[in-house]
Amino acid sequence: MKAAIVGGGVMGEALLAGALDRGIFEPADVTVVEKVEARRTQLRAAYGIEATGDFGPMGDAGLVVLAVKPQELATVKGRVRPGALILSIMAGVRIATIQAAFDHPFVVRAMPNTPAAIRAGMTAWTAAPAVTVEQRSVARQLLGAIGREVYVDDERKVDMATAVSGSGPAYVFLFIEALIEGAVTVGLPRAQAEELVVQTVLGAAQYAQESGKSAAELRAMVTSPAGTTSAGLLELEKGALRASVIEAVRAAFARAVELGGPA
């Protein structure tokens, strides 16, 4: 299958690299449509694929991946061949909007996140009713090449996932920053603080994934009465960490819905 990836940024490259690594595409069958010439040169050198600033290859592809910013959809000028699948990873942009923009019924909407760059992504996706079983299988294979994927039957849940797994890495990175600063303030050298914090967050996430226990149960297991963890958690509760995270998700969800425009 010939594929055109429109947008050669971080996420477009992640999908490209994952698909080539899994053998979903061959380099000769992929064209990246990218407006920045220096970026085109980088992608050609790294993956042996064709890269162009022209939208023409969209018309020859059986799969068109829209990996541009939501605000750039209007700049994508090109036809999509009948029967091709459009897979969009543009935050907030609804299936109906994409269908109208390209006069094309076969659209999958997905929301991966930045850990996809190391094949550790989390993607929620859904499909228009016209999308065939075979096309859904292609979407699942492609998204599975960059990490874990979950199909949702309600497009609104993609906006919800955008606020959680899409924006979530930024929340985690902010927490990592804060934990490193805390470590430094009590006397740890920054390099050691960074190593301790990053591995702690990684290990905690893996433990949460594999233990079969809820986050509340795991937190309780670490927290001894009147101990060090209890003292630290008390300060986090005083600072309304829990409420702030909840409100962050609510705000990101509202913005995702806003980006989609009127329903």
C-alpha positions in Angstrom: 0.0 0.0 0.0 1.3 3.4 -0.9 1.1 5.9 2.0 1.4 9.7 2.3 2.2 11.2 5.6 1.3 14.9 5.6 3.5 16.6 8.2 7.0 15.4 9.1 7.2 16.6 12.7 7.6 14.5 15.8 4.4 12.6 15.5 4.6 12.1 11.8 8.1 10.8 12.1 7.1 8.5 15.0 4.4 6.9 12.8 6.8 6.6 9.9 9.5 5.0 12.0 7.1 2.6 13.7 5.5 1.5 10.5 8.8 0.9 8.8 10.2 -0.9 11.8 7.2 -3.3 11.8 7.2 -3.8 8.1 3.8 -2.2 7.6 5.3 0.0 4.9 8.4 -0.4 2.7 10.4 2.9 2.3 9.7 2.9 -1.4 6.0 3.1 -0.7 6.0 6.1 1.6 6.1 9.8 0.8 6.2 12.5 3.5 4.7 15.8 2.6 6.6 18.4 4.6 6.9 22.1 3.9 10.3 22.6 5.6 13.1 21.7 3.2 15.7 21.0 5.9 13.3 18.6 7.5 12.6 16.8 4.2 16.4 16.3 3.8 16.6 14.8 7.3 13.8 12.4 6.8 15.1 11.2 3.4 18.6 10.5 5.0 17.2 8.8 8.0 14.6 6.5 6.5 15.3 6.3 2.7 11.8 7.5 1.9 10.7 10.3 -0.5 9.8 13.6 0.9 8.3 16.6 -0.9 6.6 19.9 -0.4 4.0 19.0 -3.0 0.6 17.6 -2.0 0.4 15.5 -5.2 1.4 12.2 -3.6 -1.8 12.2 -1.5 -3.8 11.4 -4.6 -1.8 8.2 -5.2 -1.9 6.8 -1.7 -4.1 4.2 -0.2 -3.4 5.7 3.2 -3.1 9.4 4.0 -2.0 10.4 7.5 -2.7 13.9 8.5 0.0 14.8 11.0 -0.2 18.6 10.9 -1.4 21.0 13.6 -5.2 21.5 13.7 -4.8 25.1 12.6 -2.9 23.9 9.4 -5.8 21.7 8.1 -6.9 24.5 5.7 -3.4 24.6 4.2 -3.5 21.0 3.1 -4.5 21.2 -0.6 -4.8 17.9 -2.4 -7.3 15.3 -3.5 -7.6 11.8 -1.9 -8.3 8.9 -4.2 -11.6 7.1 -3.8 -11.5 4.2 -1.3 -8.3 5.5 0.4 -8.2 5.8 4.2 -7.5 9.1 5.9 -6.0 8.8 9.4 -5.9 12.1 11.3 -3.9 12.7 14.4 -4.9 16.4 14.6 -6.0 17.3 18.1 -9.7 18.3 18.3 -10.5 18.1 14.6 -13.7 16.1 14.2 -14.3 13.4 11.6 -17.1 15.4 10.0 -14.7 18.3 9.5 -12.2 16.1 7.8 -14.8 14.4 5.7 -16.1 17.8 4.5 -12.6 19.2 3.8 -11.7 16.3 1.5 -15.2 15.2 0.4 -14.2 11.7 1.6 -16.1 9.3 3.9 -13.3 7.0 5.0 -11.8 8.7 8.0 -10.1 7.5 11.2 -9.4 10.0 14.0 -6.7 9.1 16.5 -4.9 10.8 19.4 -1.5 9.5 20.1 1.0 11.1 22.5 4.7 12.0 22.4 6.1 8.8 23.9 5.1 7.3 20.5 8.6 8.6 19.5 10.1 5.7 21.5 7.3 3.2 20.7 5.8 3.8 24.1 2.7 5.8 23.1 -0.9 5.6 24.1 -3.4 6.2 21.3 -7.2 6.4 21.5 -8.9 6.2 18.1 -12.3 5.9 16.4 -13.6 5.5 12.9 -16.4 6.9 10.7 -19.1 4.3 9.9 -17.9 4.0 6.3 -14.5 2.8 7.3 -14.1 -0.9 6.3 -13.0 -3.8 8.5 -9.8 -3.9 6.4 -9.1 -0.2 6.9 -9.7 -0.5 10.7 -7.1 -3.3 10.7 -4.6 -1.0 8.9 -5.3 1.8 11.4 -4.8 -0.6 14.4 -1.6 -2.0 13.0 -0.2 1.5 12.3 -1.1 2.9 15.7 0.0 -0.3 17.5 3.5 0.2 15.9 4.0 3.3 18.2 2.8 1.8 21.4 -0.6 0.8 22.8 -3.9 1.6 21.1 -7.5 1.5 22.2 -10.6 1.8 20.0 -13.4 4.0 21.3 -16.9 3.9 19.8 -17.8 7.5 20.7 -15.8 10.3 19.0 -16.2 12.5 22.1 -14.0 10.0 24.0 -11.2 11.0 21.7 -11.4 14.5 23.0 -11.4 13.1 26.5 -8.3 11.0 25.7 -6.7 14.1 24.3 -7.0 15.7 27.7 -5.7 12.7 29.5 -3.2 10.7 27.5 -2.6 13.3 24.8 -1.7 16.1 27.2 -0.8 13.8 30.1 2.9 13.5 29.3 3.2 17.3 29.9 1.6 16.9 33.3 4.0 14.2 34.2 7.0 16.1 32.9 5.9 19.1 35.1 5.7 16.7 38.1 9.2 15.4 37.2 10.5 18.9 37.1 9.1 19.7 40.5 10.3 16.5 42.1 13.8 17.2 40.8 13.7 20.7 42.2 12.6 19.3 45.5 15.4 16.9 45.5 17.9 19.7 44.8 16.5 21.8 47.6 17.2 19.1 50.2 20.8 18.8 49.0 21.0 16.2 46.2 23.2 17.2 43.2 21.0 17.8 40.1 22.4 14.9 38.1 21.7 12.5 40.8 18.3 14.0 41.4 17.3 13.6 37.8 18.4 10.0 37.7 16.5 9.2 40.9 13.3 11.0 39.8 13.1 9.7 36.3 13.6 6.1 37.3 11.2 6.5 40.2 8.4 7.7 37.9 9.2 5.0 35.3 9.2 2.3 37.9 6.0 3.5 39.5 4.2 3.6 36.2 5.4 0.1 35.3 4.4 -1.2 38.7 0.9 0.4 38.4 0.6 -1.3 35.0 1.7 -4.7 36.0 0.5 -5.1 39.6 -3.2 -5.3 39.0 -3.8 -3.0 41.9 -5.5 0.4 41.8 -3.5 3.6 42.2 -5.1 4.2 45.5 -4.1 0.7 46.8 -0.5 1.2 45.6 -0.3 4.6 47.3 -1.6 3.1 50.5 1.1 0.4 50.3 3.8 3.0 50.2 2.4 5.2 53.0 3.2 4.2 56.6 1.4 6.0 59.4 3.3 9.1 60.5 6.1 8.2 58.1 8.0 10.2 55.5 5.6 9.5 52.7 2.7 10.5 54.8 4.3 13.8 55.6 5.0 14.5 51.9 1.5 13.5 50.8 0.0 15.8 53.4 1.8 18.7 51.8 0.6 17.7 48.3 -3.0 17.6 49.6 -2.6 21.0 51.2 -1.4 22.3 47.9 -4.5 20.8 46.2 -2.5 18.7 43.8 -5.4 16.3 43.3 -7.9 19.0 42.5 -5.4 20.8 40.3 -4.8 17.7 38.1 -8.6 17.2 37.8 -9.1 20.8 36.7 -6.2 20.5 34.3 -7.9 17.5 32.6 -11.2 19.4 32.5 -9.5 22.5 30.9 -7.7 20.4 28.3 -10.9 18.6 27.4 -12.7 21.9 27.0 -10.0 23.2 24.8 -10.0 20.0 22.6 -13.8 20.4 22.1 -13.2 24.1 21.3 -10.6 23.3 18.7 -13.1 21.1 17.0 -15.5 24.0 16.5 -19.3 23.9 16.5 -20.7 20.3 16.6 
